[in-house]
Structure formats: C-alpha cells, structure tokens
Amino acid sequence: MGDQVEGTVQNVLEQETLKWVFVGGKGGVGKTTCSSILSILLATVRSSVLIISTDPAHNLSDAFQQRFTKTPTLVNGFSNLYAMEVDPTVEHEDMGGADGMDTLFSELAGAIPGIDEAMSFAEMLKLVQTMDYSVIVFDTAPTGHTLRLLQFPSVLEKGLAKVMSLKNKFGGLFNQMTRMFGMGDDFGDDQILGRLEGMKDVIEQVNKQFKDPDMTTFVCVCIPEFLSLYETERLVQELTKFEIDTHNIIINQVIFDDEDVESKLLKARMKMQQKYLDQFYMLYDDFNITKLPLLPEEVTGIEALKAFSRHFTSPYQGLCGKGDPVERLERKVSALQRQLHEAEEELERLKRGN
C-alpha cells in the first residue's frame, strides 16, 4: 500500500491547451458526478466551460438539481459554466429541412447502422464549434456508446458511399423519388450529399482534434471491483486503438480504513477493494489515479459537488494513521460513544412507541 503514489486531476486543470475532456466508464460508477465536479473545477481556471451529457439517462439535471435541455444553459450560481443534454437517438428528427427530406433521412438511417447517432453528433458538434467555449466536458453514456461515438467518422463515410452508390445505381429514379416526397425539382441527391458531406467535414475536423493529446483527453471512471477493472482495461485498449489520449483514472466508492469502520461486512469489502486497487496501480502505474471515498449519501446539488471536489485536487486521507496512538484511541472512543448515544435514543423511541 505504501508504494502507491496518490494522484489527482490537477494535471487536467493545468493543461491549458485542452479543448475536449471525455469522462466515461461502466454504468453506475459515478461518471456524472465526476464530470460535473471536473467541469466545476475547470470553471475556476478557464474562461468558459460547457458540459454535455450524451447519456440517454441524463443525470446532469439530477447532479446540478437544475433542468437542462439540448440548448446550452447557464448553471445556477456560475457565470461561465454551461450545461446541455443531448439524446443521440432522437436528435436527428429535429434537424430541420423539408418533411420529405427528413423521411428520406429516416430511411437512410435505417439502412446504415449508427448513422442516426453519427448525424446527431455531427449536428451537435457543428453547434458547439460555433460557440466559443474554452473547454468542453463530455459526460458520456456507458462504455459501448462512447466507443461508437469515436467511430462516427467511418460510419458517415459508409453513409456517404451508400448514397453515392444509390445515386449511380438509380440515377434519375433518385430524383423522381425526391419529387414524390414533395420536394420539387430543385431538390435532389446533391442536397442530401451536401448535407452528409458537411457533417463529415465537421466530424473529421473534430476527430483530428480528438486524436491530438494537447487538445483531448479521456478520464476513465471506475470502482474497485472486478467488472469495473475489466471494463476499464477494455476502454483503455480501445482508446489506444483510436489514438485518444488517456492518462487519468478516477476510482470511486473506495472504503478507507477509518476508526469507525467496525462492521465485519465493511472490513471484508475493504479487503476485497484493496486487492483490485493493487491491480489498478500495477496495470496503470504511469496514470494519475485519483481515489474518491465512498460516502453515506449521494452527491447532488452545487454545494455538495463543490464540497466533494476537494478530493479531486488533493488525495483523500483516511483517519487511520493520523496522529499519535492516544489521539487515535480518543477518536475511536468518541465514535463508539456517539454510536451508543444513537442506539440509546433509538431504544427510547421504540419504548415510547410501545
């Protein structure tokens, strides 16, 4: 345990060239809390920050206790932190244009797996590119979705090729089809191609930025359990394959060895966690690993997020090992006295109830 070097996310805050910060991992490990706190911390060192949720569950609104939509909204209590929630599956219906064209796009979306997501992502990136945010934080959906998001340029390329092959195959029929949809003679395959091309350009431009370690980094969030370790390893390998920089891991829900941990269950859990923590440190010895304590309550609302953010910038220390033996024993006695007092109060309440 002693040779484990405690890391923080300070390196992310200090990297002034960063434009895109992805936060991802398995479902239920606290990605939204971590991305929210990261965006709050970035807002203290950057001129403007946008946090985007691409998770259909949309927990950003819960984390900040404020309703967000697909339009960037200023987070209450901040002058430079904005949040938005994008639903990747339905967004393409809102892209504007003639009804017929949307119908055609829906048909196209059905023919090419993933193109609807790719197109909505391209639309969102186009929107984000026009706004002048200093840094953009992505609270991504669970791992599988995140990896799909990184494959979008090739998905759009396939879509483009498919439209071209349809055009070559059916020629005039393609134009007749667009007229049947009620789009008039002035509308044809060129407009569809133009729209797809435009999105492809945006995605390719952004994809170049995603592969630039000066501009983009991926923060992996996990918990000290086998499945989460396995998922993190898969994620890191995929990110390496896509040439996306990652050198920060946040391990959430760690039970620290504090004096008031008297429960056998907690002690057993702590032992199990330590086994996986050791594996994380062994596998990712060149990463900044930030450990966050398991709390008895959820971290929601600006104040709670701000209070918890201190564990992101300075390593959490359990009470164990702090102070001399007399002090430690005194703390243990006061914790036991508090437990006894609570138990006596509970007993009184039950007696009164009877």
C-alpha positions as CSV (number, residue, x, y, z in Angstrom):
1,M,0.0,0.0,0.0
2,G,2.8,2.4,0.9
3,D,4.3,2.4,-2.6
4,Q,1.0,3.5,-4.2
5,V,1.5,7.1,-5.4
6,E,-1.7,9.1,-4.9
7,G,-2.7,11.1,-8.0
8,T,-5.2,13.9,-8.6
9,V,-6.9,15.6,-11.6
10,Q,-4.6,18.6,-11.2
11,N,-2.9,17.8,-14.5
12,V,-6.2,18.1,-16.4
13,L,-6.8,21.5,-14.8
14,E,-3.3,22.7,-15.6
15,Q,-3.3,21.7,-19.2
16,E,-4.4,24.9,-20.8
17,T,-4.5,23.6,-24.4
18,L,-7.2,21.1,-23.6
19,K,-10.4,21.7,-25.6
20,W,-12.3,18.3,-25.2
21,V,-12.4,16.3,-21.9
22,F,-14.3,13.0,-22.1
23,V,-15.4,11.3,-18.9
24,G,-16.5,7.7,-19.3
25,G,-16.7,4.2,-17.8
26,K,-19.2,1.4,-16.9
27,G,-22.7,2.3,-15.8
28,G,-23.3,3.2,-12.2
29,V,-19.7,4.1,-11.2
30,G,-20.4,7.9,-10.8
31,K,-19.4,9.3,-14.2
32,T,-21.9,12.1,-14.0
33,T,-20.8,13.2,-10.5
34,C,-17.1,13.1,-11.7
35,S,-17.8,15.0,-14.9
36,S,-19.9,17.6,-13.1
37,I,-17.1,18.2,-10.5
38,L,-14.5,18.3,-13.2
39,S,-16.5,21.0,-15.1
40,I,-16.9,23.0,-11.8
41,L,-13.1,22.8,-11.2
42,L,-12.3,23.7,-14.8
43,A,-14.7,26.7,-14.5
44,T,-12.3,28.1,-11.8
45,V,-9.4,28.1,-14.2
46,R,-11.0,28.6,-17.6
47,S,-13.0,31.5,-19.2
48,S,-16.0,29.3,-20.2
49,V,-16.9,25.7,-19.8
50,L,-19.6,23.6,-21.4
51,I,-20.6,20.2,-20.0
52,I,-22.6,18.0,-22.4
53,S,-24.4,14.8,-21.4
54,T,-24.7,12.2,-24.3
55,D,-26.1,9.6,-21.9
56,P,-29.8,9.0,-22.6
57,A,-30.4,8.6,-18.8
58,H,-29.5,12.3,-18.4
59,N,-28.3,12.5,-14.8
60,L,-26.8,16.0,-15.2
61,S,-30.1,17.6,-14.3
62,D,-30.1,15.5,-11.1
63,A,-26.5,16.2,-10.3
64,F,-26.9,20.0,-10.5
65,Q,-30.6,19.9,-9.4
66,Q,-31.5,22.1,-12.4
67,R,-33.3,21.2,-15.6
68,F,-31.2,21.2,-18.8
69,T,-32.2,20.8,-22.5
70,K,-30.4,20.4,-25.8
71,T,-29.6,24.2,-25.7
72,P,-26.6,25.2,-23.5
73,T,-28.0,26.7,-20.3
74,L,-26.0,28.6,-17.6
75,V,-25.6,26.6,-14.5
76,N,-27.1,28.4,-11.4
77,G,-24.5,30.1,-9.3
78,F,-22.0,30.3,-12.2
79,S,-21.2,33.0,-14.8
80,N,-19.0,30.7,-17.0
81,L,-20.3,27.1,-16.7
82,Y,-23.0,25.9,-19.1
83,A,-24.7,22.5,-19.4
84,M,-26.7,20.7,-22.1
85,E,-28.2,17.3,-22.6
86,V,-28.3,15.6,-26.0
87,D,-30.3,12.5,-26.8
88,P,-28.3,10.7,-29.5
89,T,-31.2,8.5,-30.6
90,V,-33.9,11.1,-31.4
91,E,-31.9,14.2,-32.2
92,H,-31.8,13.6,-35.9
93,E,-35.5,14.1,-36.2
94,D,-35.0,17.7,-35.2
95,M,-32.5,18.6,-37.9
96,G,-34.8,20.9,-39.8
97,G,-35.5,20.9,-43.5
98,A,-38.4,19.7,-45.5
99,D,-40.6,16.8,-44.2
100,G,-39.8,14.7,-47.2
101,M,-36.1,15.1,-46.7
102,D,-36.4,14.0,-43.0
103,T,-38.3,11.0,-44.2
104,L,-35.6,10.2,-46.6
105,F,-33.0,10.6,-43.9
106,S,-35.0,8.3,-41.6
107,E,-35.0,5.7,-44.4
108,L,-31.2,6.2,-44.8
109,A,-30.7,5.9,-41.0
110,G,-32.4,2.5,-41.1
111,A,-30.2,1.3,-43.9
112,I,-26.9,2.3,-42.3
113,P,-26.4,1.2,-38.6
114,G,-25.3,4.0,-36.4
115,I,-25.7,6.8,-38.9
116,D,-28.6,8.5,-37.0
117,E,-26.3,8.8,-33.9
118,A,-23.4,9.9,-36.1
119,M,-25.5,12.6,-37.7
120,S,-27.0,13.9,-34.5
121,F,-23.5,14.0,-33.0
122,A,-22.2,15.9,-36.1
123,E,-25.1,18.4,-35.7
124,M,-24.2,18.9,-32.0
125,L,-20.5,19.3,-32.8
126,K,-21.4,21.9,-35.5
127,L,-23.4,23.8,-32.9
128,V,-20.6,23.6,-30.3
129,Q,-18.0,24.6,-32.8
130,T,-19.8,27.9,-33.5
131,M,-19.8,28.7,-29.8
132,D,-16.7,30.0,-28.2
133,Y,-16.2,27.7,-25.2
134,S,-12.7,27.4,-23.7
135,V,-13.2,23.7,-22.9
136,I,-16.0,21.1,-23.4
137,V,-16.6,18.2,-21.0
138,F,-18.5,15.2,-22.2
139,D,-20.4,13.1,-19.7
140,T,-20.6,10.0,-21.9
141,A,-23.0,7.1,-22.0
142,P,-21.7,3.7,-20.7
143,T,-18.7,2.3,-22.4
144,G,-20.2,0.8,-25.6
145,H,-21.9,4.0,-26.6
146,T,-18.7,6.0,-26.0
147,L,-16.7,3.7,-28.3
148,R,-19.4,4.1,-31.0
149,L,-19.1,7.8,-30.8
150,L,-15.4,7.6,-31.6
151,Q,-16.2,5.5,-34.8
152,F,-18.6,8.1,-36.2
153,P,-16.3,9.5,-39.0
154,S,-16.1,6.0,-40.6
155,V,-19.9,5.5,-40.1
156,L,-20.6,8.7,-42.0
157,E,-18.1,7.7,-44.7
158,K,-20.1,4.5,-45.2
159,G,-23.3,6.5,-45.3
160,L,-21.8,8.7,-48.0
161,A,-20.7,5.8,-50.0
162,K,-24.1,4.2,-49.8
163,V,-25.9,7.4,-51.0
164,M,-23.4,7.6,-53.9
165,S,-24.0,4.0,-54.9
166,L,-27.8,4.6,-54.8
167,K,-27.3,7.7,-57.0
168,N,-25.2,5.7,-59.5
169,K,-27.5,2.8,-59.5
170,F,-30.8,4.5,-59.8
171,G,-29.8,7.8,-61.4
172,G,-33.0,9.7,-62.5
173,L,-35.1,7.5,-60.2
174,F,-33.4,9.1,-57.3
175,N,-34.6,12.5,-58.4
176,Q,-38.1,11.1,-59.1
177,M,-38.2,9.8,-55.6
178,T,-37.3,13.2,-54.1
179,R,-40.2,14.7,-56.2
180,M,-42.5,12.0,-54.9
181,F,-41.6,13.1,-51.4
182,G,-42.9,16.6,-52.5
183,M,-39.5,18.3,-52.5
184,G,-39.8,19.8,-56.0
185,D,-37.4,19.8,-59.0
186,D,-34.9,22.0,-57.3
187,F,-34.2,19.4,-54.7
188,G,-32.1,16.3,-55.5
189,D,-29.4,13.9,-54.4
190,D,-26.9,16.7,-54.4
191,Q,-28.6,18.3,-51.4
192,I,-28.5,15.1,-49.4
193,L,-24.9,14.5,-50.4
194,G,-24.1,18.1,-49.4
195,R,-25.7,17.6,-46.0
196,L,-23.8,14.4,-45.4
197,E,-20.6,15.9,-46.7
198,G,-21.0,18.9,-44.4
199,M,-21.4,16.7,-41.4
200,K,-18.5,14.5,-42.4
201,D,-16.2,17.6,-42.7
202,V,-17.2,18.7,-39.1
203,I,-16.7,15.2,-37.7
204,E,-13.3,14.8,-39.5
205,Q,-12.1,18.1,-38.3
206,V,-13.1,17.3,-34.7
207,N,-11.8,13.8,-35.0
208,K,-8.3,15.3,-35.8
209,Q,-8.6,17.3,-32.5
210,F,-9.8,14.2,-30.6
211,K,-6.5,12.5,-31.6
212,D,-4.4,15.4,-30.5
213,P,-3.2,14.8,-26.9
214,D,-2.7,18.6,-26.5
215,M,-6.4,19.1,-27.2
216,T,-8.2,16.0,-25.9
217,T,-8.0,13.6,-23.0
218,F,-10.2,10.8,-21.7
219,V,-10.8,10.4,-17.9
220,C,-11.8,6.8,-17.0
221,V,-14.1,6.5,-14.0
222,C,-14.4,3.1,-12.2
223,I,-14.9,1.4,-8.9
224,P,-12.6,-1.1,-7.2
225,E,-14.4,-4.3,-8.4
226,F,-13.6,-7.0,-10.9
227,L,-16.1,-6.0,-13.7
228,S,-15.1,-2.3,-13.5
229,L,-11.4,-3.2,-13.7
230,Y,-12.1,-5.4,-16.7
231,E,-14.3,-2.7,-18.4
232,T,-11.6,0.0,-17.7
233,E,-8.9,-2.2,-19.3
234,R,-11.2,-2.7,-22.4
235,L,-11.8,1.1,-22.6
236,V,-8.1,2.0,-22.3
237,Q,-7.2,-0.5,-25.0
238,E,-10.0,0.8,-27.4
239,L,-8.9,4.4,-26.7
240,T,-5.3,3.5,-27.6
241,K,-6.6,1.9,-30.8
242,F,-8.4,5.1,-31.7
243,E,-5.3,7.1,-30.7
244,I,-7.1,9.0,-28.0
245,D,-5.0,10.2,-25.1
246,T,-5.9,8.8,-21.6
247,H,-3.7,9.2,-18.5
248,N,-6.3,9.8,-15.7
249,I,-8.3,7.2,-13.8
250,I,-10.7,8.1,-11.1
251,I,-11.5,5.2,-8.7
252,N,-14.8,6.0,-7.0
253,Q,-16.6,4.5,-3.9
254,V,-13.3,3.5,-2.0
255,I,-13.8,2.5,1.6
256,F,-11.0,3.9,3.6
257,D,-9.7,2.4,6.8
258,D,-11.2,4.8,9.3
259,E,-11.6,4.0,13.0
260,D,-15.4,3.9,13.0
261,V,-15.4,1.0,10.5
262,E,-16.4,-1.6,13.0
263,S,-18.7,-3.6,10.6
264,K,-17.4,-7.0,9.5
265,L,-19.1,-6.5,6.2
266,L,-17.3,-3.2,5.5
267,K,-14.0,-4.7,6.6
268,A,-14.4,-7.7,4.2
269,R,-15.4,-5.2,1.4
270,M,-12.3,-3.1,2.2
271,K,-10.1,-6.2,1.9
272,M,-11.7,-7.1,-1.5
273,Q,-11.3,-3.5,-2.7
274,Q,-7.7,-3.4,-1.8
275,K,-7.0,-6.4,-4.0
276,Y,-8.4,-4.6,-7.0
277,L,-6.8,-1.3,-6.0
278,D,-3.4,-3.0,-6.1
279,Q,-4.2,-4.3,-9.6
280,F,-5.2,-0.8,-10.8
281,Y,-1.9,0.6,-9.5
282,M,0.0,-2.2,-11.1
283,L,-1.7,-2.0,-14.5
284,Y,-1.7,1.8,-14.7
285,D,1.5,2.8,-12.9
286,D,2.0,5.7,-15.4
287,F,-1.5,7.1,-14.9
288,N,-2.7,9.7,-12.5
289,I,-5.0,7.6,-10.2
290,T,-7.4,9.6,-8.1
291,K,-9.2,7.7,-5.3
292,L,-12.6,9.0,-4.0
293,P,-14.2,7.9,-0.7
294,L,-17.5,6.1,-0.5
295,L,-20.0,8.4,1.1
296,P,-23.1,7.6,3.1
297,E,-25.2,9.9,0.9
298,E,-25.5,10.9,-2.8
299,V,-23.5,13.9,-4.1
300,T,-26.2,16.2,-5.6
301,G,-26.6,19.9,-5.8
302,I,-23.9,22.6,-6.3
303,E,-22.9,22.8,-2.7
304,A,-22.4,19.1,-2.3
305,L,-20.5,18.9,-5.6
306,K,-18.2,21.8,-4.6
307,A,-17.6,20.2,-1.1
308,F,-16.7,16.9,-2.7
309,S,-14.4,18.5,-5.3
310,R,-11.6,18.9,-2.8
311,H,-10.9,15.1,-3.1
312,F,-10.2,15.7,-6.8
313,T,-7.3,18.1,-6.2
314,S,-5.7,16.6,-3.0
315,P,-5.5,12.9,-2.1
316,Y,-8.1,11.7,0.4
317,Q,-6.6,10.5,3.7
318,G,-8.4,8.1,5.9
319,L,-8.3,8.9,9.6
320,C,-6.3,5.7,10.2
321,G,-2.7,6.5,10.7
322,K,-3.2,10.2,11.5
323,G,-2.0,11.5,14.9
324,D,-0.4,9.6,17.8
325,P,-1.9,6.4,19.3
326,V,-3.6,8.3,22.2
327,E,-5.4,10.6,19.7
328,R,-6.5,7.7,17.6
329,L,-7.8,5.9,20.6
330,E,-9.7,9.0,21.8
331,R,-11.3,9.3,18.3
332,K,-12.3,5.7,18.5
333,V,-13.8,6.2,22.0
334,S,-15.8,9.3,20.8
335,A,-17.1,7.4,17.7
336,L,-18.2,4.5,20.0
337,Q,-19.9,6.9,22.4
338,R,-21.7,8.5,19.5
339,Q,-22.9,5.1,18.3
340,L,-24.0,4.2,21.9
341,H,-25.9,7.5,22.2
342,E,-27.7,7.0,18.9
343,A,-28.6,3.4,19.9
344,E,-30.0,4.6,23.3
345,E,-32.1,7.3,21.6
346,E,-33.5,4.7,19.2
347,L,-34.3,2.4,22.1
348,E,-36.1,5.3,23.9
349,R,-38.2,6.0,20.7
350,L,-39.2,2.3,20.4
351,K,-40.2,2.2,24.1
352,R,-42.3,5.3,23.7
353,G,-43.9,3.8,20.6
354,N,-45.0,0.7,22.5
